[in-house]
Amino acid sequence: MRTFPSPEALRRLPAGAADGAIILGTLVLLALVAQVGVGAFEGFQPPAVVPRIDLDPRNLPYYAARSTLRMFIALAFSTLFTLIYGYIAAKSRWAERILIPLLDVLQSVPVLGFLSITVTGFIALFPGSLLGLEAASIFAIFTSQVWNMTFSFYQSLRTLPQELVEAATLYRLSGWQRFTQLEVPAAMVGLIWNAMMSFGGGWFFVAASEAISVLNQEYTLPGLGSYVEAAVQAEDLPKLGWALLTMAGVILLVDQLFWRPLVAWSDKFRLEQSSGAAAPESWLYDLLTTARIPRLIGSWLSPLAELVDRLLSYLTRPHWVDPLSPEAERRRERLLTQLSWAAIGGIGIWIVYFVATTVGFGEVMLTFG
């Protein structure tokens, strides 16, 4: 089925029209992010009172923008965590024995369980600012997204075609080159689809993440989820209907402006092309490929990107030993294992110290009991 507008129609646009649309859209997006994000830096000090949710439907666009911004920030952190955690777990047999069972345990913990023992720490991290509560809400959304993405990336790395792995070894690619030119591209399709599902599933936890309890006091952050919860408590069905319509509109916009272009772009990384399957299409992706602005920005940034790529390629190249030897494999695996144990030990010590000094073990036992 042909999308509208079609790629042929986009190519017939007047010169510069596509670039003008991209510039205008980028400026509008930056202005919206700045206007919405400034609300996270308001002053706040428990037990101060956060303004209650106003059920006037005219506030719904602002509330929806606040929730969507939290979702995308959580998605960015989820992607970063996925690339690091999944890579270490897939590249070291010893680290895999620790990290994968730990991931199973973490994904079984309820979202509210993470929120109840971390919110005090986030507030202490940003004293006198609402940013602490915002960070706690983003962390709760992060825990609803990240586990599925991490398992997907880990599985993609474990199932790389052997002929591609052998080709990378024969060409003596460095660790960074292998990561950016083979492993991430090979996992891109599955990673994007799982990120899309995780992002969609995160909407179910928006209401829970925006209602935060601190020192036996309930604080409700402005957002679409908290609006829905307030409408349900008020038994106001018309306001609830407006909220559901707004959520449907947000999901449609995010699909058209973010996920569909990503899916269309990621199709070029597909390892197996089926002759009967139609390639995914996106009018925004076609617009970006038609315009000159993205290529111009890419040409400006290419020298810096090339410099960073050369530096990381040199640092990760196993020039101190033959990369084909078993000794190189053992040293790499030993290093990843040591890094995994050090990270887990450091995080564990910090969690114990934090719980002992702020939350208290009694509250933790009550939460998970």
N, C-alpha and C positions, 0 to 999 in steps of 0.2 A: 504494500500500500504506500503510495507516494505521500510524503509529508508536505505541508504547506507552510511557507513558500518552498518551492522546489529549488534544488541547486541551480538549475538552468535559469530560473527567475532571478535568483540572487546574482548570477553572473551578468545579467542584463541591467542591473542597477547602474545609475550614473556613477561616474568615477568619483570616489571619495564618499559615496553615500554609506557604504558598509563601515568605513572607518569612522564617519561621523556618528553612526548609531552606536558603535562600540565605545567611543569616547564619551558620548552622552550617557550611555548605560553605566559605564564605570564611575562617572562623577556622581550620578544619582545613587549608586550603591554605596560609595564612600560617604556621601552625605547622610544616608540613612543609618549606616553603621555608627557614624560619629554621633548622630542625634540620639540613637537608641542606647549606645554604649555608655554615654555620659551618666546615665542613671545608675550605673553600677558603682560609681565613685562618690555617691552621696554619703554624708556623715551618718554613722550609726554606732551606738555603744549600748550593749545590753545593760539594763532591761528597757531601753528606749522602745517606743512603739513605732512599728512600720505602718505607714498609711494603709488602710483597708482597701480591698479591691472594690473599685467602682463598677457597678453592673451596667452602666450606661453603654450601649452597643457602640457608641462612637469611640470608645477607648479600645475596642477590640484590635484595630490595626497595630496600635502601639504594643499591646500585650502580646500579640502574635509575633511581632518583630523581636521582642525581648526573648521569648521562648526559642525562636528560630536561631537567634544569635548564640544562645547557650548550646543548642544542639550542634551547631557547626564548630564551635570552639571545642566541645567534647569530641567531635569527630576528628579534628586535627590532632588532639592528644592521643586519641585511640590509634590513629594511623602511625604516629611516631612510636608508640609503645609496641604496636604489632610488628613493625619492621625490626626493632631491636630484639625484643623478646623471642619472636618467632625465628629469627636468624640464629640466635645463640642456641635455642633448643634444637634446631634442625642440624646444626653443624657439629655438635659435640654429643657423643653417646652418653657421656657421664652427666653433662648438663641436662640432657633430655630426661634422664631418670629422675631428676629433681624438679625441673620446670614444668613438665607436662602434668604430673600428678598435682603439683601446686596449682596449676591453671584449672584443673578439674575441681579442686577445693574452692578456689576463688569464685568460679562461676556458679557454684551452688549456694553461695552466701547471698541472701536477699539484698536488694538495693538499699532498703531502709537500714539494714544492718551496717553497711559501710557508712551511711550518712550519720547514724547516731553516734559513732565513735570518732568521726573525723571533723564534725562541724566545729567543735571547740577549738581544735588546732587551726583550722582555717581562719576563724575569727581572731585568734591570737597572732596569726601570721599577718593579718591586715587590720591592726587595731584602729578603732575610730572610723572605720569605713564599711560601707555596705558590701564592699568587694569580698569580704570574708564569707558572707552568706552566699554571694554569687558563685564564689569558687567552690563552696560545698555543694551547691546545686549542680554545677557543671561536673564535679567529680561523681555525683550520683548518676548523672546521665552517662558519663564515661564508663562506669561499671556496667551499664546496661548495653553498651555497644561493643566493648573492646574484646571480650572473650571469643565471640564468634569470629571476628576478624583475625585474631591471633591464630586460632586453630586452622583457619583457611590458609593463611600464609605459610604456616608451618607444614601443612600437608602438601602444599604446592612445592615447597623446597624439597620435601622428602620424595616426591614423585617426578622429579625432573627426568626427562628422557636421557638415557645413558649416553647416547651418541652426542648430545649437546654438551654434556659434562666432559666427555673425552675430547671434544673439539676445543673447549675452553682450556683444558689442560695442555693440549698440544700447542696451542697458540701462546701458552705461558701467560695467560691473563692474570693480573694481580687480583687480590681479594676485592678491591673496590670495583675494578672493571668487570669481574665476574658477577658482582652484586648488581651493578647498574645495567649491564648489557645482556645478562642472561637470566639471573634469578628473579629480579623484580619484574621485568617484562613477561617472563613465563607465568608469573603468579598474578599478573595485572587483571585479567578477566575475572578470575575467581575472587580476587580481593575486592574489586569494585562491586560485584554482585552481592557479596556478603556484607560489604559496608552499606550498601543500599538497604538490605534487609535489617541490619543492625540499627540504621538510622530510623527506619520505619518503626521498628520495635521500640525505639527510645521514646516515641510519642506516648506509649502506654505508661511511662514512668515520669512524664513531665509534671503531672499534678503532685505526685509524691515528692519529687525533687524540689518543688517550689514551696512546699510547706515544711518548715524546718523548726525543730524543737531545740531550744537552748535554755538550760537552767530552769526547766519546767515551764518555759514560756514559749508559746507558738508564734512563729514569724512566717508570714506569707509574702513571698516575693511576687512582684507584678509579672504576670505571664498568662498565657492562654490556658495552661493547666489549672492554675489557681482560680482563674475566672470561671472555668467549668465547675470546679469544686464549690465555689461560692454560689453559683447559680443552682446547683443541686441542693445545697443546704437551704437556700431560700425558696426552693420548690418553684422556681420561676421558669416554666417551660419555654416561653418565647425567648428569653435571654439564652437559655441553653441551646435552642435551635440556632440562634445567631452565632453562637460560639462554634457549633458543629459546622455551619456553613463556612465560617472563617477558617477553621482547620482544614476543611476540604480544599478551599482556595489556596492555602499555604502549601499543602501537599502537591497540588497541581503546578504551582509556580516553581517549587523546588525541583519537581520532576523535569519540567521543560527547560529551566535555566541552569540546572546543575547536573542531575543524574543522567538525563538523556544525552547531553553532549559528551559526558564521560564514557558512557557505554559505547557511543559511536566511535569515539577516539580509541578506546581500548580494543576494538575489534581487530585492529591491525596487529595486535600482539597474539592473536589466537594461533595456537600451534597447529591445530587441525581444522582445515576449512572444509565444510560440507558443501557439496555442489548444489544441494537443494535448499539450503538455508539462505534466507534473505539477510543482507547486511543491515544492521540497525542504522536508522537515520535520525538526524537532528537538524532542525533549521538553524539553531544557534551555532552548532559545530560547522555547518556549511557557511554561515556568515563569517565565522572566525577564519576559516580557511580561504575565503574570498578576499577578506580585507588585507590591507598592506601593513597596518599598525602592528599586529602580532609578529610578522616577519621582521619589521624594522626594530622592534624592541629586542627580538631574539638576536639580531645582528649586533646590537649594542652590547648585549650581555654575554655574547659568545666568548670574547677574550677572557673575561673573568671566569666564566664557567670552565673554559679550557684550562686555565691556570689552576683552579681548584681540583679539576679532574686529574691533572698531571701530578699535583702534590699528593693527593690521596692515593693515586695509583703507585707512586714511588714508595709511600709509607707502608702500603699493604702488599708490596711485591716481595715474595719470599726469596730475596736475592742472597740471603746468607746460607742457603742450603738448596739442593736440587728439589724443585717442587714436586717431582715425581717420586721422590724417595719416601719410604715409610716413616723416616725420622721427622720429616716436615709435617706429615699428618699427625703424628703423636704429639709434637710440640704445639701445633695449632689447637688440638683437642684439649691438651692439658691447660693451655692458656685460657680457653673459653670456660673450662670447668672452674678454674680458679676465680675468674671474673664472676661467674654465676654464684659461687659460694660467698664471695666477698660482698656482692650486691644484696643477696638474701640475708646474710648476717647483719649487714649495716642497717637494712630496712627493719629487720626483726628487732634489733637493739633499740632503734628509734621508736618503734611502735610500743615496745614494753615501757620505755621511759615516758613516752607521751601519755599512755594509759595510766601509769602510776602517778604522774604529776598533775594531770588535768581531769580526765574522765573518771578514773577509778575503776578497779576491777569488778566491783559490785554491779555497776551499770552495764558493763560488758557482758557479764554472766546473765543479767536480766534480759539483755537484748537477744542473745543467742540461746537462751535457755528454753 
